[in-house]
Amino acid sequence: MGKQIRKPYVLWLMFAVGAVFFSIVIFRALWVPITHDEAYTYLHYVRQPWAGIILYKPPHIPNNHILNTLLAKLSVQIFGLSDFSLRLPNVIAAIIYFRYAALLARKFRFPGIQILAFLLLCFQLYFIDFFAMARGYGMGMALSLASIYHLYCYRDLNNGHHIWRTLLFAAFAVYANFTFLYSYVALVGLILILYWSEGKNQTKSLGVLWRPVGIVTAVLALLIVIPLRNISGDLFGSDSNFWESSMHSLAWIFTYKQHFDIGLWISGFTAITLIAGAAFFAWDHFRKESQIGWYFYSELLIWLLFTAGAQIAQHFILGTEYLIGRTVMVYAPLLLTYFIFLFQRLNRYRHGEHYQLALSLILVIGAALNFRYLNFKEAVEWTYDASHKEAIADLEESKAIDVESFQLGINWLFEPALNFYRESEELSWLAPLSREGYQDKEYDAYYLWKEKDADFIQKLEQENSGYSLIATYDNGAVLFIREDYL
């Protein structure tokens, strides 16, 4: 593939750009209100004993992303409870991601391609959302990218210790979020095939392969077998075909869930690149006396297909639904790195570097356009949680909180975040909120969401309801207070 051209300005530029992205992560972790799933994780898992987290004690829904929960518990114990301390482990995971994005990008020959590869991996606004949240997805992506890098090093340097590293990072990704188990199983299959395919040219003993594969897989199995057995709730998914469910969903994520029609174009582009990769793979590996050399797109293509194959097999054997939404992020690092290494294959042709540069630039520009939706107020997956801090401030400014045990009727989706703030902000005036939301009784105030509570909001808006609207928030939430408090 040619020796990399090292230019000092490339490294400094990556550092500067990475610092900007990391600053965005920090500010979002500080300013975006806590979300439903983050707060639920704290209330029901982080507060458990360490063993309860590891063994996946109730509730048994798939919300306990174990590595994230363990590190969040440690962070809260050290720094106290706050939005930022709960999110700190994922903020640190962003450093891992940006570091390995730079390391992978510097494996390309030309400085311009190195910069574009780094930008493509970093210009992912949806990823930044999750690096600033206490969920396992961002952590899983960072560890997955590290695993990809060490697989590259193993193939490039033929150094056995990189097998350990690629498996360890992939295993930790699984422990961060169980959806990455598909990727781990695919990686093990890929490593076995790579070893077998070398045949007589193999320079390593079987033990060099089986020790890391056997030990890492066995330890991972011991750690996850009880949690997987205990989980009783299903992931949200789709029974449509794999491509419409998972790949369309992944493409939509690459638009920051803003343009479904553009997502369909990205899905089509993905299909074209997979077909092109398969054609290149057949040309490179099945011709007699092929002198094409080694290109990393081959390993990434197999890894992607094996990951998809594991999910499809589970669907047909066990009847599970296909991944959709944020759960398809297991494919994201693989697909992005596949794109940039597939473009590298074009270097075998005349003006191939120009094609590689042009295609990479198009993807970078497309990803960068998503940053017009950058904000520090809400997470794209949990927009209904965006106004909680404003609502609490509005309640505190009113005379209503002078009453003992203030009763707030809410949409049930708001319950975890508001109960989290009861504890983290020490809101002693606010009575505990119910997971059932507002019930058949009168409350001192109502904090509701137009999208789900439109009928009840209409009743509160009537002149004789006894309540007055005091705030309407950008995300569609509304706050009503009893008139005798005004």
N, C-alpha and C positions, 0 to 999 in steps of 0.2 A: 504493500500500500504506500510505500515511500516514507522516507524519514520526515518527521514533523519539523516544520520551520518555526523556530522559537523566536518570538519578538517580545521584549520586555513590556511594551505598551499594551499587548494583549492581556497579560496577567493583571496589570494595573487597571485596565478598563473593566475586566471581569470583576475585580475587587470593588471598584466604584459602583458598578451596576448592581452587584450583589448586595452592597451596603444599602442602596436605595430600596431594593425589594425587601430587605430585612427590616428596614425602618418602617415600611408600610405594614409589615406583619406586626411589629411591635405596637404601632399606633392602633391598628385594628384590635389587637388583643387588649389594649387599654380602654378603648372607647366604645366598641360595639357591645351593646348589652348582652348579658348572658342568654343563651338560647335554651329552648325546651330540653333538648337531649343532653346538653352539658349539665344543666341543673339537675335533671333526673339522675344522671350518673353520680353527681355529688350526693344527692339526698339518699339514694338507695344503694350505692356501691362504695363510694369513697369513704363513707362513714363506717363501713363494715371493718371488722378485723382483717389483717393481712390474709389470713387463711381463708376467710370468707370470700375475698375477692378472687383468690387463686382458684378456689374450688367452685366458683360461680354459684354462690348461695342465692336464694330468692331475693328479688323477683327474677324469673328465669327467661325474661325476654332478651333478645340479642342487643342489649344496650351497654353491657359491660365489656368494653374493649380493654382487655385485662392489662396489657402493658401500659396503656394510657392511664387506666384507673390507678394502678400501683404508683406510677410516677406522680400523678396528680395528688394522691394521698401524701406522698413524701414531701412534695412541694408545699402543700397546705400546712403540714406539720412544721416545716421549717420557717415559712414566711407568713403564716396566718392565712385566713380565708379571705380571698378577694377574687374578682374576675381574672386578674392577671396571674395570680399564683396558681389558680386552677389550670390556666392555659399555658403556663411556662414550659412544661415538657414539650409541647408541640411547637412552641416558639423556638426552642433549642433544636428540635427536629428540622426546622427550616434551615438552620446553619448546615446541618448534614446534607440536606438536599442541594443547597446552593454550592457547597463545596464539591460534591460529586458531580454536579452539573458541569462545573468548571473542569474537573479532572477528565470527564468524558469528552468534553468539547476540545480539550487540548490534544486528544488522540488523532485529530484530523491534521492533514498536512498543511493546509494553507491558512494563514492568519484570519482572512476574511471569513472562511468557513468556520473556524474555531469560534469566532465572535457570534456568528449567526446561530450556530448550534447551541451555544450557551444561552443566547437570548430566547430561542424557541423553548428551551426547557424552563426558563424563568418567567416568560411572559404568559403565565397561566393564572389568570385572576381567580379562577375557581380553586386552584391549589392554595393560593394565598389565603382565601377564606378559611380553609381547614388548618393551615399552619397557625392561625390565630384563634383556634377553638380547641376546647378540651375533648376532642374525639380522636379515635384511632386512625382515621383515614389519612390525615396529613403525615402522621408518624409512619404509617405503613408505606406511603409513597416514597418518603425519604429513604427508608431502609431498603425498599425495592430498587431504587435507583443505585444505591450503594452496591447491592447484589449484582446488578447489571454491569457495573464498572468492574467488579472483581472477576466476573465471568470473562469479560473482555481481556483482562490481564492474564487470566489463566490460558486463554487461547493464544494470546499474543506472545507471552513469555514462556509458556509451557511450564509454569511454576506451580507445584502441587499445593502450596499453602494458600493460593487463591481459591482453590476448591473449598477449603474450610471457610474462607471469608464469604464467598458468594452464598454458601449454604447457611451460614450463621446469620447473615443479614436478612436473607429470605425467611428464615425461621422466626427471627424477631419481628419481621413484618406480619407474619401470621399471628403472633402473640399480640400485636397491636390491633389487628382486625382480622377476624377469621375468614373474610372473603379472600384474603391473600393466600389461603390454603390452596386454591386452584393453581396459583402461580408457583407455589412451592412444589406441588406434585409434578407440575410440568417441568420445572427445573431439574428435579431428580431424574425424570425420564430423559431429558435432554443430555445431561451429563453422562448417563449410561450409554446413550446412543453415540455420543462423541468418542467415548472410550472404545466402544466396539468398532466404530468406523475406521479407527486408525489401524486396526488389524496388525499386520506384521511390523508396521512402522511405529507401533506403540513403544515408548521409551520408559514407561512407568509400570511398576508392578501392580497387580490387582489390589493389593493392600492399600496403596496410595489413594485409590478410588474408594474402596469400601469402608475404610476407617471413617472419613468425614461423612460420607453418605449414611452409613449405619449409625454412627454415634449421634449426629445432629438430628437425624430423623427419629431415632428412638427417644431421645430426650424431649423433642417437640411433641411426640405422640403421648408421652407420659404427662406432659403439662396440659395438653388440650383434651385428652380423652374424657375426663370427668366433666369439664365445662361443656363439651359438645353433647354429652349424654344428658346434661341437666337442662340445656336450652330447650324450651318448649315452644316459644313463640317463633313464628316464621318471619324471615326477611320479607320486606315488600318486594314484589317482583311482578313478572308478566308471564302469561301462558302463550303469548304469541311466539313466533319463531325466534331463533337466537339473534338473527341480524336485526330484525325490527325492534326487538326488546333491548338487547345490550349494546349493539353497535350504534343504533340510532340515538340511544340515550347517551352514550359516550360522546358522540359527535355534538350533541346539544350542549353537553358540559363544556366542550371546547369553545362554545359561543357564550359562555357564562350564563347559559339558559335564557338567552335574550332573543335569539332568532332561530326558531325551529326550521324555517325554510333553508337558512344557510347551513344548519346542522345536517340537513338532507344532502346538500352539496358535499359537505365534509365526509359524510358517510359514503357517498359515491366515490369520492377521491380515495378514501381508505380502501374500498373494494378494488379500485384500479391498481393501487400500489401493492396490494396483496397478490393480485394476479401477475403483475410485473415481477414481483419478488419470486413468485413460484416459477415463472419462466426463466429468470436469471438463475435460479437455483438448479433447475433441470439442466440448463446450458453449462453451468459451472461444475456440476458434480457428476453428471452422467455421461459426459463425452469421454471417449478414450483419450488418454494422454493429454488431459486438460492441463494447460499451463496458466490458468487464469489467476492463480494466487488465492490468498485468503481474504475474504470480506466478511465483516461481522454481521451483516444483514442476515446471513444464512441462519446463524444461531438464534437471532431475535425472531425471525420468521417461524422457526420450529417452536420456540418458546411460546409465542403468541398462539399458534395453532393448537399446541398441546394444552394451553390454558383454556382456550375455548372448547377444546374437545373434552376436557375434564368436566366443564360445566354442562355441556350438552349431554354427556353420558349420564351425569347425575340426574338431569331432567328426565331422561327416558327410563332410567332404572328405578329411581326413587320418587319420581313425580314432582320434584321441586321446581319452583318457578325460576325463570331466567332473571339474572341480575338487572336492575334498572336504577336510575338515579345515581346517588352518590356511591352506591355499592359497586358500580362498574369501574371505579377508580383503580381497581386492581389492574386494569388493562392500560391505564393512562401512561405511566412511565415506559412501559414496553413499546407502546405504539409510537410515542414521540421519538424514542431512540431508534426505533425501526425506520421511521421516515428518514432521519438524517443519515443513517448508515446505508440505507438503500440508495439515496442520492449519491453517495460516495461511489457506488458501483458504476455510475456513469462515467467515472474517470477513465475507464478502459477505452472510451471512444474519443474521437477527435472533438475538441472543444467541450469535453465532458465536464471540466471544471466550471465552465460557464453555465452549463445546465444545472450543475449541483448548486452553484451560487444563486442562480435565478429561482430555483424551486425552494431553496431554503429561505430566501428573502421574501418570497410570497407568503410562506407560512408564518414567518416572523411578523410581517405587516398585519396579517389577519389576526394573529394572537394579540398584537399590540393594540389593535382597534378596540378590543374588549375593555381596555383601561379607561375608556370614556365612562364606563359604569362603575369605576372605582368610587367607593364611599367609605365613610367611617361611622355609619349609623346602623347598618343591618347586614346580616348574612343572607345570601341569596336563597338558601334552603329554609330559612326560618324568619321571613320578613315580618311575621305576626308578632315577633318578640322585640321589634325595634323600638317601641315607645315605652317600655317598662320604666326606665329611669325618669322619663318626663312625667309619666303618670304618678309615680311616687312623689316626685317633687311638687306636682300640682296638689296632691292630697296633703302634703306637709304644709303647704302654704295656706290651705283652708283651715277653718276652725273645726272641721269635722274630727280631726285626730285628737281633740281634747277629750273625747269620750273614751271610756275604758273598753278595751277589746273591740276595736273598730272592725265591723263586719263588712267585707268587700265581696260582692257577687261578681264572678268572673266567668269568662269562657274557659273551659277545662284546659285548653292548650296553654293558658298562661300560668297554670298552677305551679309547675316546678320552678320556673324562673322567679316568680314572686315569693315563693317560700324560701328560695335560695337567698334573695335579698333581705327577707325577714331576719335571716341569720347573719349574713355577711355585713349588712348595714345596721344591724341591731335595731330593727323597727319594732320596738316593744309595744307600740300602740296598735299594731296590726294583728288581728286574730289569725291563727293558722288557716290557710286556704284549702279548700276541698278539691280533690281530684275529680269530683263529680261536677265541678263548676257551680253555677248558681242553681239553687233548688227552689222549691215552692215555699218561699218565705221572703220577708222583706229584709233588705240589707241597708246599711248606712250609705253605701255607694255601689255603683255598678261600673265595671271596667270590661267592655265587651268589644267584639270584633264584627264589623259590618258584614263581612263575607259569610259568617256563620250564625250571627245572632240578629239578622235583619228584622224578623217578626217581633222579637222582644224589644228591640230598640224602638220600633214604631210605637209600642205601648208606652214606653218611658217618655217618648216625645209628646204624648198627649197632654193637654193643659191640666187635667185633673189627676195626673199620675203621681204627683207629690215629689217629683225629681226634676232637676234642672241639668241641662247639658253644660258642662264647664270646659270641656276640651275635646277637640277632634284632632287626631294625629295623622301624620302623613301616610302611615301604613294601613289606615282604615280602622284603627281602634278609636273608641269613644269612651269618655268618662262622664258619668252622671252622679250627682250627689243629692241627697235629700234636701228639699227646699228649706227646711227649718234649720239647716246648718249654715245657710248663706246669710 
